């Protein structure tokens, strides 16, 4: 049974592997290790959820990776934005 994700909440508990926060139709996930990125993207990407942004913060052992996903209704067709 899936839980409904509420907007503008931080889903963070002491045993979380990654930090998760929702904000409107966006989900932000902060990873501590680079090896977590592929797994998070694989699990989060669905027909209604797509990776919209990526940032690296800090350096060395304090380095973090911030992933931003956008969630939309099934009727909305997501298409890549090209430069």
N, C-alpha and C positions, 0 to 999 in steps of 0.2 A: 504494500500500500504506500503510495507516494504522499508525502506531506506537501501542502501548498506553501510555497515560498512567499513570504510577505515582503513588501517593499520597505526600504530604508531601515533594514535590520542588519546587525552583525551576527553571523552564525559562527561563533567561535567558542570553543570549549577547551578545557585543559588538555584533552587528548587528541585534538584535531591535528592532522598532518599538514593541512594548509589552512590559511585564513580566508573566510568567505564572507562577503558583504553584498547585499542587494541594494539597488538604488533605482527605483522606477523599473524600466525595462532592461536594466543593465545588471550584470553580476560581475563583481570584481573578485578575483582569486589571487592571493599572494602565496607564492611558493618559496620555500627556503633552499631547495636544491634544484639544480638544473635538470636532474634526471626525473623530476616530478612533472615537468612541463608536458611531455608527450602523453603521459597517462591522463592528466587533467584535461587536455584538449580532446583526447579520444572519448573520455567519459561525458564531457559537457556538450560536445557537438551533436546536435540532433537536427531534424528538419525545421524545428522552431527556435533553435539556439545556435549562434555562430560566433566564432572568434572575431572580435572587432578591433582589438588593439593589444599591444605588447610593449612592456617597458622593462628595462633593467635598472635597478636602484642599487647604489652603493658599490663597494668593491671588496675583494678578498673574502674573508669568512662572514662578513655582514651582508653580502650580496643577496638581493631578493629579486624575484621575477614577478611582475604584475601582469595578469591576463585580464582583459575586459571582454565579456561576452554580451551579446545583445539577444534578447528574447522577443519574439513577435508572434502574432496570431498565425494559425495554419493557413489562412487565406492570403497572407502577405507573402509575396515571392521575393526571397532574398537573392540579390545578384551582386557579384563582386564590383567594387568601385575601382576603376583603372585611372591612372594618372595620365 
